[in-house]
C-alpha cells in the first residue's frame, strides 16, 4: 500500500466520508453493509469491503490488479496524453514512470511538479485549467 503524505491522509479522510455518503444514497445497502462501510477509514479498506466485493472481485488486491489502466495501455490506438504529478499524495510518480517505458507510440507521458492528485488547476485562468491547455496543445500537435 502506498504511504500517504499528510495532505493525502486529510484528503483520504474527506473522500472516504463523501464516498460513504454517496454510496449510501445510491445503492440499497443492508444495515450490516452500511455498518461495514462506516467502519473503514482508508481507501484500501473501502475498496476491500465495498468496491471489490460489489464488483465481483475476491479482494482489493485483485480489484486493483485487474482494473488497472496499465492492463489496457498497450491497446490504445489513438493519441493519448497521461499527465501525472511528482507530488501526487496517492499515486507515486514512480508508478507512472514504470509505464513510461511502454512501447505504444500513441502514449505520451507528461510529469508536472507541482500538481497533486488531479490538481492541475490554474489560479490565473480558472475557466481553463493547465491540464485543459496541455491537452489542447498535445492534440493540436498530433492531430
Buried (B, 14 or more C-beta within 10 A) or exposed (E): EEEBBEEBBEBBEEBBEEBBEEBBEEEEBEEEBBEBBEEBEBBBBBBBBBBBBEEEBEEBBEBBEEBEEEEEBEEBEEBBBBBBBBBBBBBBBEBBEEBEEBEEEBBBBBBBEEBBBBBBBEEEEEEEBBBBEBBEEBEEEEE
